[in-house]
Amino acid sequence: MRALLLLLALALPLPALAQNAAQPGEFRVVNRAGVEAIALHAVRSPRGAQNDWGGNLLRPDRPLADGAGFRVNPAADAGCRFDLRLVFADGREARLAGQDICVNRQIEVTQAARPAQAAQPAPRPAGPASRELVVEPNRQARQVSTGTGFLIAEGRVMTNEHVINGCNRVILRTPSGHWMEARPPARVDAALDLALLNVPGLVGPALPFRTGPEVRRGEGVVAYGFPLAGLLSSDPKLTQGVVNGLRGLGDNPNQYQISAEVQPGNSGGPLLDMQGRVVGVIVSKLNAQRVAQRTGDIAQNVNFAVQGQAALAFARRAGVEPRVAEGAGRDLPTADVGEIAHRSTLFIRCER
C-alpha cells in the first residue's frame, strides 16, 4: 500500500517541477503565414530606445518554410518576455510584442502585413547648387517681359520660344527664391513655339512627361505659372480645367485646346494631368477681341497648349532625356498636383 502511494505521488506534478517550467529556456517559433520567412528576430522585451531588432537568426540559405518551426535558445538571464519579428519573402512582416516564452514555449505566427512606411520628406524645390550662381535682376533694363518655365532635367528649363525671343538677358526666379541666369544659346523650335534654356547649376526635381495612355477629351488638367506679373501677386497661380479638344488653333495637330484659364505670363508653364505628369506646355489663349471683330461674338476661355509628346520629342532632339512616367494609379487632389508643379516651375524675366 505504501509503495502504491509513493508511485501515485511521483505521478503528480510537484511544485518544484512547475517552478522549473516557468524558467527561461528554449522556445519554438512556427511560421503559419502562408509564405516562407527570410528573417527571424527575437529580442528581449522591451527593445530599448534604439528599437534595435538585433541580428537575423535564419541562415540566408535556409528560409523558414510555411508550416516549419525554428528553435530559439535565449541566454539564461534573458527573462521570459520577447519581441518577435518575422520578415517574409514577399516583403510583409509579422511583429509580436511581449511574448511570454516561460508560459508559451511554441509561438505560432499566422498573420503578416506590409510594414508602415516612414514619412518621406518632400523634395526640395529647384534652386542653385551654390551661392556663386545667384544673380540679381537688372533694374535699369529698358524693357522687361515675363513668362514661365519648368525644370525637365538638371540645368534644363523648357518654355515658349516667344517668351525669350529678342532678349538680351534671361534670368529665372527659382521656387527657392533665388535668381539664376540662362546661358545662351537656347535651343528653339519656332514652329512649335518651344525653347530649351541652359541654366548651369540649377538642380531640383524635374517634372516627368507622360508617355501613356493617350490624352483624352474631358481629362482633368492643371495649368501652373505666373500670369500678369506686376498686376497680380508674384506667387504662382494654379487653374484647373479639362482638355476640350485634341487639336489646336487652325487644326494644329501639335496642340490641345484646354479650358484651364491662362493669361499673359502663363506662357511656357507646364500643363499637368491629375497625377502630376506633363501633358503639355501652355502656349496661348485665343484673342477674344480679334474674334469679336470677325464674328461679332466674344469667345470665352479658349486656351491652347503644345502637346506633351511634341515637347518631349523636341527635348530629345535637343540632346536632353527628360523623366517620363506611364499612367498608373489614382488621381491626386488638385492641391497635391499644384505642390508637385510648384517645386519645379520657374518665373522667367526677359531683359532687353
URPE-V15006 format. One record per pair of residues at least 4 apart in sequence whose ideal C-beta (glycine too) atoms are under 7 Angstrom apart, sorted by the first residue. I is the first residue (numbers start at 1). J is the second residue. Records with the same first field share a line. If there is no record, write none. Layout:
BEGIN
I=J + J
END
This chain:
BEGIN
1=5
2=6
3=7
4=8
5=9
6=10
7=11
8=12
13=17 + 18
15=19
16=20
17=21
22=102
23=102
24=74 + 76 + 78 + 79 + 80 + 101 + 102
26=71 + 72 + 73
27=72 + 101 + 105 + 106 + 107
28=69 + 70 + 71 + 105 + 106
29=40 + 69 + 70 + 72 + 84 + 107 + 109
30=69 + 106 + 107 + 108 + 109
31=37 + 64 + 65 + 66 + 67 + 68 + 86 + 109
32=66 + 67 + 108 + 109 + 110
33=66 + 88 + 94 + 109 + 110 + 111 + 112
34=66
35=66 + 88 + 89 + 90
36=63 + 64 + 65 + 66 + 88 + 89
37=58 + 63 + 64 + 86 + 87 + 88
38=58 + 63 + 87 + 88 + 89
39=56 + 58 + 87
40=56 + 57 + 58 + 64 + 70 + 86
41=53 + 54 + 56 + 57 + 85
42=57 + 72 + 82 + 84
43=47 + 53 + 54 + 82 + 83
44=78 + 79 + 82
45=81 + 82 + 83 + 97 + 98
47=51 + 52 + 83
48=52
53=85
57=70 + 72
58=62 + 63 + 64
63=89
64=68 + 70
74=78
80=100 + 101 + 102
81=98 + 99 + 100
82=99 + 101
83=97 + 98
84=96 + 99 + 107
85=93 + 95
86=93 + 94 + 109
87=93
88=92 + 93 + 112
91=114
92=112 + 113 + 114
93=112 + 113 + 115
94=109 + 111 + 112
96=107 + 109
99=104 + 107
100=104
101=105
123=205 + 343
124=204
125=174 + 175 + 176 + 204 + 342 + 343
126=151 + 174 + 175 + 176 + 202 + 203 + 204 + 205 + 343 + 344 + 346
127=174 + 175 + 176 + 178 + 204
128=133 + 134 + 174 + 178 + 180 + 201 + 202
129=133 + 201 + 203
130=201
133=180 + 200 + 201
134=178 + 179 + 180
135=171 + 179 + 180 + 181
136=179
137=171 + 179 + 349
138=169 + 351
141=351 + 352
142=352
143=352
144=349 + 350 + 351
145=350
146=226 + 229 + 265 + 347 + 348 + 349 + 350
147=159 + 160 + 163 + 265 + 267 + 268 + 348
148=159 + 225 + 226 + 265 + 266 + 267 + 268 + 269 + 345 + 347 + 348
149=157 + 158 + 159 + 172 + 197 + 268 + 346 + 348
150=157 + 158 + 207 + 269 + 270 + 344 + 345 + 346
151=157 + 202 + 204 + 206 + 207 + 344
152=156 + 158 + 206 + 207 + 315 + 320 + 322
153=206 + 320 + 322
154=203
155=198 + 199 + 200 + 201 + 202
156=196 + 198 + 320
157=172 + 197 + 199 + 346
158=194 + 196 + 281 + 311 + 315
159=163 + 164 + 195 + 197 + 268 + 348
160=193 + 194 + 195 + 267 + 268 + 281 + 283
161=165 + 188 + 189 + 190 + 193 + 194 + 195
162=193 + 267
163=195 + 267 + 268 + 348 + 350
164=170 + 186 + 195 + 350
166=352
167=350 + 351 + 352
168=351 + 352
169=351
170=182 + 197 + 348 + 350
171=179 + 180 + 181 + 349
172=180 + 182 + 199 + 346 + 347 + 348
173=179 + 346 + 347
174=178 + 180 + 202 + 346
175=342 + 343 + 345
180=199 + 202
182=186 + 197 + 198 + 199
183=198 + 200
186=195 + 196 + 197 + 198
187=195 + 196 + 318
188=194 + 195
189=194 + 314
192=254 + 306 + 310 + 314
193=283 + 306
194=281 + 306 + 311 + 314
196=315 + 318 + 320
204=343 + 344
205=343 + 344
206=322 + 323 + 344
207=270 + 278 + 344
208=277 + 278 + 323 + 324 + 325
209=277 + 278 + 308 + 312 + 322 + 323 + 324
210=273 + 277 + 278 + 279 + 308 + 325 + 327
211=324 + 325 + 326
212=326 + 327
213=327
215=219 + 243 + 256 + 279
217=243 + 244 + 245 + 246
218=242 + 243
219=242 + 243 + 273
220=240 + 242 + 274
221=241 + 242 + 243 + 258 + 260 + 271 + 272 + 273 + 279
222=238 + 240 + 260 + 272 + 334 + 337 + 338 + 341
223=239 + 260 + 262 + 266 + 269 + 271 + 282
224=236 + 238 + 269 + 270 + 272 + 338 + 341 + 345
225=236 + 237 + 265 + 266 + 269 + 282 + 345
226=236 + 265 + 347
227=232 + 237 + 262 + 263 + 264 + 265 + 266
228=232 + 263 + 264 + 265
229=234 + 265
236=342 + 345
238=338
239=260 + 261
240=260 + 334
241=258 + 259 + 260 + 261
242=259
243=256 + 258
244=257 + 258 + 259
245=256 + 257
246=256
247=251 + 252 + 253 + 255
248=252 + 255 + 256 + 257 + 304
249=255 + 304
254=306 + 307 + 310
255=283 + 304 + 305 + 306 + 307
256=280 + 304 + 305 + 307
257=302 + 304
258=271 + 303 + 305
259=301
260=303
261=301 + 303
262=266 + 282 + 285 + 303
266=282
267=282 + 283 + 284
268=281 + 282 + 348
269=282 + 345
270=278 + 281 + 341 + 345
271=279 + 280 + 281 + 282 + 305
272=276 + 277 + 278 + 279 + 337 + 341
273=277 + 279
274=331 + 332 + 337
275=327 + 329 + 331 + 332
276=332 + 337 + 340
277=325
278=308
279=308
280=305 + 306 + 307 + 308
281=305 + 306 + 311
282=305
283=304 + 305 + 306
284=304
285=302 + 303
286=291 + 299 + 302
287=291
288=292 + 298 + 299
289=293
290=294
291=295 + 299
292=296 + 297 + 298
306=310 + 311
308=312
309=313
310=314
311=315
312=316 + 322
313=317
314=318
315=320 + 322
316=320 + 321
332=336 + 337
334=338
335=339
336=340
337=341
338=342
341=345
END
